Amino acid sequence: EGNEPGDSTKITYRELLHKVCQFANVLRSQGVKKGDRISIYMPMILELVIAMLACARIGALHSVVFAGFSADSLCERILDCGCSVLIT
């Protein structure tokens, strides 16, 4: 379910697993490894869930910063946790 009342998407577990594995491979190709810290700056969409699960799949720690936060707030959170990657 999205932010808007009529906003929804249906996906099977198989489709979700496929997308999570694909994105985990993208993160690995960018040099992300177990224990790395990643910030995710996205609205409530399916890709947010995929990014979170991909991080968990490879053992990277993630911090979700919802899209309503300002650029300064995002910057402070990235610096505080020492993130090496920002997913938007």
N, CA, C and O atoms as a GROMACS GRO file, in nm:
protein
  352
    1GLU      N    1   0.083  -0.118   0.000
    1GLU     CA    2   0.000   0.000   0.000
    1GLU      C    3   0.088   0.124   0.000
    1GLU      O    4   0.184   0.133   0.076
    2GLY      N    5   0.053   0.219  -0.085
    2GLY     CA    6   0.128   0.343  -0.093
    2GLY      C    7   0.072   0.450  -0.002
    2GLY      O    8  -0.014   0.423   0.082
    3ASN      N    9   0.121   0.571  -0.018
    3ASN     CA   10   0.074   0.683   0.065
    3ASN      C   11  -0.067   0.727   0.029
    3ASN      O   12  -0.144   0.764   0.117
    4GLU      N   13  -0.100   0.723  -0.098
    4GLU     CA   14  -0.231   0.765  -0.144
    4GLU      C   15  -0.331   0.652  -0.121
    4GLU      O   16  -0.293   0.535  -0.130
    5PRO      N   17  -0.458   0.684  -0.092
    5PRO     CA   18  -0.558   0.580  -0.063
    5PRO      C   19  -0.574   0.473  -0.171
    5PRO      O   20  -0.590   0.355  -0.138
    6GLY      N   21  -0.569   0.509  -0.298
    6GLY     CA   22  -0.589   0.412  -0.405
    6GLY      C   23  -0.460   0.354  -0.460
    6GLY      O   24  -0.463   0.280  -0.559
    7ASP      N   25  -0.349   0.385  -0.400
    7ASP     CA   26  -0.217   0.346  -0.448
    7ASP      C   27  -0.178   0.209  -0.391
    7ASP      O   28  -0.149   0.198  -0.272
    8SER      N   29  -0.178   0.106  -0.474
    8SER     CA   30  -0.136  -0.027  -0.426
    8SER      C   31  -0.076  -0.106  -0.542
    8SER      O   32  -0.104  -0.080  -0.659
    9THR      N   33   0.005  -0.202  -0.507
    9THR     CA   34   0.071  -0.289  -0.604
    9THR      C   35   0.066  -0.431  -0.551
    9THR      O   36   0.078  -0.453  -0.431
   10LYS      N   37   0.048  -0.527  -0.640
   10LYS     CA   38   0.051  -0.668  -0.600
   10LYS      C   39   0.173  -0.733  -0.662
   10LYS      O   40   0.206  -0.708  -0.778
   11ILE      N   41   0.241  -0.816  -0.583
   11ILE     CA   42   0.360  -0.883  -0.630
   11ILE      C   43   0.366  -1.020  -0.561
   11ILE      O   44   0.328  -1.032  -0.444
   12THR      N   45   0.412  -1.119  -0.633
   12THR     CA   46   0.424  -1.252  -0.572
   12THR      C   47   0.557  -1.262  -0.497
   12THR      O   48   0.647  -1.180  -0.518
   13TYR      N   49   0.568  -1.362  -0.411
   13TYR     CA   50   0.695  -1.382  -0.340
   13TYR      C   51   0.807  -1.413  -0.438
   13TYR      O   52   0.921  -1.370  -0.419
   14ARG      N   53   0.776  -1.487  -0.543
   14ARG     CA   54   0.878  -1.521  -0.644
   14ARG      C   55   0.928  -1.396  -0.715
   14ARG      O   56   1.048  -1.379  -0.734
   15GLU      N   57   0.835  -1.307  -0.754
   15GLU     CA   58   0.875  -1.182  -0.820
   15GLU      C   59   0.957  -1.094  -0.725
   15GLU      O   60   1.056  -1.034  -0.765
   16LEU      N   61   0.914  -1.090  -0.598
   16LEU     CA   62   0.988  -1.011  -0.500
   16LEU      C   63   1.129  -1.066  -0.482
   16LEU      O   64   1.225  -0.989  -0.479
   17LEU      N   65   1.142  -1.197  -0.468
   17LEU     CA   66   1.274  -1.258  -0.453
   17LEU      C   67   1.363  -1.226  -0.572
   17LEU      O   68   1.481  -1.194  -0.556
   18HIS      N   69   1.307  -1.234  -0.692
   18HIS     CA   70   1.384  -1.204  -0.814
   18HIS      C   71   1.436  -1.060  -0.812
   18HIS      O   72   1.553  -1.035  -0.841
   19LYS      N   73   1.347  -0.965  -0.778
   19LYS     CA   74   1.386  -0.824  -0.776
   19LYS      C   75   1.488  -0.796  -0.665
   19LYS      O   76   1.581  -0.718  -0.685
   20VAL      N   77   1.472  -0.860  -0.549
   20VAL     CA   78   1.565  -0.841  -0.438
   20VAL      C   79   1.703  -0.894  -0.476
   20VAL      O   80   1.804  -0.828  -0.451
   21CYS      N   81   1.708  -1.013  -0.537
   21CYS     CA   82   1.836  -1.070  -0.580
   21CYS      C   83   1.903  -0.983  -0.686
   21CYS      O   84   2.025  -0.964  -0.683
   22GLN      N   85   1.825  -0.931  -0.780
   22GLN     CA   86   1.880  -0.841  -0.882
   22GLN      C   87   1.942  -0.718  -0.818
   22GLN      O   88   2.054  -0.679  -0.852
   23PHE      N   89   1.870  -0.657  -0.724
   23PHE     CA   90   1.922  -0.534  -0.663
   23PHE      C   91   2.040  -0.564  -0.571
   23PHE      O   92   2.132  -0.483  -0.561
   24ALA      N   93   2.039  -0.678  -0.505
   24ALA     CA   94   2.154  -0.718  -0.423
   24ALA      C   95   2.279  -0.731  -0.511
   24ALA      O   96   2.388  -0.694  -0.470
   25ASN      N   97   2.262  -0.785  -0.631
   25ASN     CA   98   2.374  -0.796  -0.724
   25ASN      C   99   2.422  -0.659  -0.770
   25ASN      O  100   2.542  -0.639  -0.790
   26VAL      N  101   2.331  -0.565  -0.788
   26VAL     CA  102   2.369  -0.428  -0.823
   26VAL      C  103   2.453  -0.367  -0.711
   26VAL      O  104   2.556  -0.305  -0.736
   27LEU      N  105   2.408  -0.386  -0.588
   27LEU     CA  106   2.484  -0.333  -0.474
   27LEU      C  107   2.622  -0.396  -0.466
   27LEU      O  108   2.721  -0.327  -0.443
   28ARG      N  109   2.629  -0.528  -0.484
   28ARG     CA  110   2.758  -0.597  -0.483
   28ARG      C  111   2.850  -0.544  -0.592
   28ARG      O  112   2.970  -0.527  -0.570
   29SER      N  113   2.794  -0.518  -0.710
   29SER     CA  114   2.876  -0.467  -0.821
   29SER      C  115   2.930  -0.327  -0.792
   29SER      O  116   3.029  -0.285  -0.851
   30GLN      N  117   2.863  -0.255  -0.702
   30GLN     CA  118   2.909  -0.122  -0.660
   30GLN      C  119   3.006  -0.130  -0.542
   30GLN      O  120   3.048  -0.027  -0.488
   31GLY      N  121   3.040  -0.252  -0.501
   31GLY     CA  122   3.138  -0.271  -0.394
   31GLY      C  123   3.081  -0.281  -0.254
   31GLY      O  124   3.156  -0.280  -0.156
   32VAL      N  125   2.949  -0.290  -0.243
   32VAL     CA  126   2.887  -0.302  -0.110
   32VAL      C  127   2.908  -0.444  -0.060
   32VAL      O  128   2.887  -0.541  -0.134
   33LYS      N  129   2.948  -0.455   0.067
   33LYS     CA  130   2.971  -0.587   0.125
   33LYS      C  131   2.911  -0.593   0.265
   33LYS      O  132   2.862  -0.493   0.316
   34LYS      N  133   2.916  -0.710   0.325
   34LYS     CA  134   2.860  -0.731   0.457
   34LYS      C  135   2.921  -0.631   0.557
   34LYS      O  136   3.042  -0.612   0.562
   35GLY      N  137   2.833  -0.568   0.635
   35GLY     CA  138   2.878  -0.473   0.736
   35GLY      C  139   2.882  -0.328   0.689
   35GLY      O  140   2.893  -0.238   0.772
   36ASP      N  141   2.874  -0.304   0.558
   36ASP     CA  142   2.870  -0.166   0.508
   36ASP      C  143   2.740  -0.099   0.551
   36ASP      O  144   2.640  -0.165   0.574
   37ARG      N  145   2.744   0.033   0.561
   37ARG     CA  146   2.626   0.110   0.600
   37ARG      C  147   2.570   0.184   0.479
   37ARG      O  148   2.643   0.248   0.402
   38ILE      N  149   2.438   0.172   0.463
   38ILE     CA  150   2.370   0.230   0.347
   38ILE      C  151   2.252   0.313   0.396
   38ILE      O  152   2.178   0.271   0.486
   39SER      N  153   2.233   0.430   0.337
   39SER     CA  154   2.113   0.511   0.362
   39SER      C  155   2.019   0.496   0.244
   39SER      O  156   2.062   0.492   0.128
   40ILE      N  157   1.891   0.487   0.274
   40ILE     CA  158   1.789   0.476   0.170
   40ILE      C  159   1.696   0.596   0.185
   40ILE      O  160   1.634   0.614   0.290
   41TYR      N  161   1.687   0.677   0.080
   41TYR     CA  162   1.608   0.801   0.081
   41TYR      C  163   1.502   0.787  -0.027
   41TYR      O  164   1.524   0.825  -0.142
   42MET      N  165   1.386   0.731   0.010
   42MET     CA  166   1.281   0.703  -0.087
   42MET      C  167   1.144   0.720  -0.023
   42MET      O  168   1.130   0.710   0.099
   43PRO      N  169   1.042   0.746  -0.106
   43PRO     CA  170   0.905   0.746  -0.054
   43PRO      C  171   0.857   0.602  -0.032
   43PRO      O  172   0.930   0.507  -0.061
   44MET      N  173   0.736   0.587   0.017
   44MET     CA  174   0.679   0.454   0.042
   44MET      C  175   0.635   0.390  -0.090
   44MET      O  176   0.519   0.397  -0.128
   45ILE      N  177   0.731   0.327  -0.158
   45ILE     CA  178   0.705   0.257  -0.283
   45ILE      C  179   0.766   0.118  -0.274
   45ILE      O  180   0.843   0.090  -0.183
   46LEU      N  181   0.731   0.033  -0.367
   46LEU     CA  182   0.780  -0.105  -0.368
   46LEU      C  183   0.932  -0.112  -0.370
   46LEU      O  184   0.991  -0.200  -0.308
   47GLU      N  185   0.995  -0.021  -0.441
   47GLU     CA  186   1.141  -0.022  -0.452
   47GLU      C  187   1.210   0.001  -0.318
   47GLU      O  188   1.322  -0.044  -0.298
   48LEU      N  189   1.143   0.070  -0.225
   48LEU     CA  190   1.197   0.087  -0.091
   48LEU      C  191   1.210  -0.048  -0.022
   48LEU      O  192   1.313  -0.079   0.038
   49VAL      N  193   1.106  -0.128  -0.031
   49VAL     CA  194   1.108  -0.262   0.031
   49VAL      C  195   1.215  -0.348  -0.035
   49VAL      O  196   1.287  -0.421   0.033
   50ILE      N  197   1.225  -0.341  -0.166
   50ILE     CA  198   1.326  -0.418  -0.239
   50ILE      C  199   1.466  -0.378  -0.194
   50ILE      O  200   1.551  -0.465  -0.171
   51ALA      N  201   1.492  -0.249  -0.180
   51ALA     CA  202   1.623  -0.201  -0.137
   51ALA      C  203   1.655  -0.248   0.005
   51ALA      O  204   1.767  -0.290   0.032
   52MET      N  205   1.557  -0.241   0.095
   52MET     CA  206   1.578  -0.285   0.232
   52MET      C  207   1.611  -0.434   0.238
   52MET      O  208   1.704  -0.476   0.307
   53LEU      N  209   1.535  -0.514   0.165
   53LEU     CA  210   1.557  -0.659   0.165
   53LEU      C  211   1.689  -0.696   0.098
   53LEU      O  212   1.755  -0.791   0.138
   54ALA      N  213   1.728  -0.620  -0.005
   54ALA     CA  214   1.857  -0.646  -0.072
   54ALA      C  215   1.972  -0.618   0.023
   54ALA      O  216   2.071  -0.691   0.026
   55CYS      N  217   1.961  -0.512   0.101
   55CYS     CA  218   2.064  -0.482   0.201
   55CYS      C  219   2.073  -0.594   0.303
   55CYS      O  220   2.183  -0.639   0.336
   56ALA      N  221   1.959  -0.640   0.351
   56ALA     CA  222   1.958  -0.749   0.448
   56ALA      C  223   2.015  -0.877   0.387
   56ALA      O  224   2.084  -0.952   0.455
   57ARG      N  225   1.987  -0.900   0.261
   57ARG     CA  226   2.034  -1.021   0.194
   57ARG      C  227   2.187  -1.028   0.188
   57ARG      O  228   2.244  -1.137   0.200
   58ILE      N  229   2.253  -0.914   0.169
   58ILE     CA  230   2.399  -0.918   0.160
   58ILE      C  231   2.465  -0.884   0.294
   58ILE      O  232   2.588  -0.886   0.305
   59GLY      N  233   2.384  -0.852   0.396
   59GLY     CA  234   2.440  -0.825   0.528
   59GLY      C  235   2.484  -0.682   0.550
   59GLY      O  236   2.560  -0.654   0.642
   60ALA      N  237   2.436  -0.592   0.466
   60ALA     CA  238   2.467  -0.449   0.483
   60ALA      C  239   2.364  -0.387   0.577
   60ALA      O  240   2.246  -0.424   0.574
   61LEU      N  241   2.407  -0.295   0.658
   61LEU     CA  242   2.318  -0.225   0.749
   61LEU      C  243   2.252  -0.110   0.673
   61LEU      O  244   2.318  -0.041   0.596
   62HIS      N  245   2.122  -0.090   0.695
   62HIS     CA  246   2.056   0.018   0.623
   62HIS      C  247   1.980   0.109   0.719
   62HIS      O  248   1.932   0.066   0.824
   63SER      N  249   1.972   0.234   0.680
   63SER     CA  250   1.898   0.335   0.753
   63SER      C  251   1.801   0.400   0.655
   63SER      O  252   1.843   0.455   0.553
   64VAL      N  253   1.672   0.394   0.686
   64VAL     CA  254   1.572   0.452   0.596
   64VAL      C  255   1.544   0.595   0.640
   64VAL      O  256   1.508   0.620   0.755
   65VAL      N  257   1.559   0.688   0.546
   65VAL     CA  258   1.526   0.829   0.567
   65VAL      C  259   1.413   0.859   0.469
   65VAL      O  260   1.434   0.860   0.348
   66PHE      N  261   1.294   0.882   0.521
   66PHE     CA  262   1.180   0.901   0.432
   66PHE      C  263   1.191   1.032   0.354
   66PHE      O  264   1.251   1.129   0.400
   67ALA      N  265   1.132   1.032   0.237
   67ALA     CA  266   1.150   1.140   0.140
   67ALA      C  267   1.102   1.276   0.189
   67ALA      O  268   1.132   1.378   0.126
   68GLY      N  269   1.028   1.282   0.298
   68GLY     CA  270   0.979   1.410   0.350
   68GLY      C  271   1.085   1.491   0.423
   68GLY      O  272   1.064   1.609   0.451
   69PHE      N  273   1.200   1.430   0.455
   69PHE     CA  274   1.305   1.500   0.527
   69PHE      C  275   1.380   1.595   0.435
   69PHE      O  276   1.390   1.572   0.314
   70SER      N  277   1.433   1.701   0.493
   70SER     CA  278   1.507   1.800   0.414
   70SER      C  279   1.646   1.748   0.379
   70SER      O  280   1.691   1.646   0.432
   71ALA      N  281   1.712   1.817   0.289
   71ALA     CA  282   1.848   1.779   0.248
   71ALA      C  283   1.944   1.788   0.366
   71ALA      O  284   2.034   1.704   0.378
   72ASP      N  285   1.926   1.887   0.453
   72ASP     CA  286   2.013   1.900   0.570
   72ASP      C  287   1.995   1.783   0.666
   72ASP      O  288   2.093   1.730   0.719
   73SER      N  289   1.870   1.743   0.688
   73SER     CA  290   1.844   1.629   0.776
   73SER      C  291   1.904   1.502   0.718
   73SER      O  292   1.963   1.422   0.792
   74LEU      N  293   1.890   1.483   0.588
   74LEU     CA  294   1.948   1.367   0.522
   74LEU      C  295   2.101   1.367   0.538
   74LEU      O  296   2.160   1.264   0.569
   75CYS      N  297   2.163   1.483   0.517
   75CYS     CA  298   2.308   1.496   0.529
   75CYS      C  299   2.354   1.460   0.670
   75CYS      O  300   2.453   1.387   0.686
   76GLU      N  301   2.284   1.509   0.771
   76GLU     CA  302   2.321   1.479   0.910
   76GLU      C  303   2.313   1.329   0.938
   76GLU      O  304   2.400   1.274   1.005
   77ARG      N  305   2.209   1.264   0.889
   77ARG     CA  306   2.193   1.120   0.914
   77ARG      C  307   2.301   1.040   0.842
   77ARG      O  308   2.350   0.941   0.896
   78ILE      N  309   2.337   1.081   0.722
   78ILE     CA  310   2.443   1.012   0.648
   78ILE      C  311   2.575   1.024   0.722
   78ILE      O  312   2.648   0.927   0.737
   79LEU      N  313   2.605   1.145   0.768
   79LEU     CA  314   2.731   1.167   0.839
   79LEU      C  315   2.734   1.095   0.974
   79LEU      O  316   2.837   1.041   1.014
   80ASP      N  317   2.620   1.095   1.044
   80ASP     CA  318   2.614   1.031   1.176
   80ASP      C  319   2.641   0.881   1.169
   80ASP      O  320   2.709   0.826   1.256
   81CYS      N  321   2.588   0.816   1.068
   81CYS     CA  322   2.607   0.670   1.062
   81CYS      C  323   2.721   0.629   0.970
   81CYS      O  324   2.752   0.510   0.961
   82GLY      N  325   2.783   0.724   0.903
   82GLY     CA  326   2.900   0.691   0.819
   82GLY      C  327   2.866   0.605   0.698
   82GLY      O  328   2.936   0.509   0.668
   83CYS      N  329   2.758   0.640   0.631
   83CYS     CA  330   2.714   0.562   0.515
   83CYS      C  331   2.812   0.573   0.398
   83CYS      O  332   2.872   0.678   0.374
   84SER      N  333   2.825   0.462   0.326
   84SER     CA  334   2.911   0.463   0.208
   84SER      C  335   2.829   0.471   0.079
   84SER      O  336   2.883   0.501  -0.027
   85VAL      N  337   2.697   0.444   0.089
   85VAL     CA  338   2.610   0.445  -0.029
   85VAL      C  339   2.477   0.510   0.010
   85VAL      O  340   2.426   0.489   0.120
   86LEU      N  341   2.423   0.589  -0.084
   86LEU     CA  342   2.289   0.646  -0.068
   86LEU      C  343   2.203   0.596  -0.182
   86LEU      O  344   2.237   0.615  -0.299
   87ILE      N  345   2.093   0.531  -0.149
   87ILE     CA  346   1.998   0.482  -0.250
   87ILE      C  347   1.882   0.579  -0.253
   87ILE      O  348   1.818   0.605  -0.151
   88THR      N  349   1.853   0.634  -0.375
   88THR     CA  350   1.740   0.726  -0.389
   88THR      C  351   1.647   0.677  -0.496
   88THR      O  352   1.546   0.741  -0.524
   0.00000   0.00000   0.00000
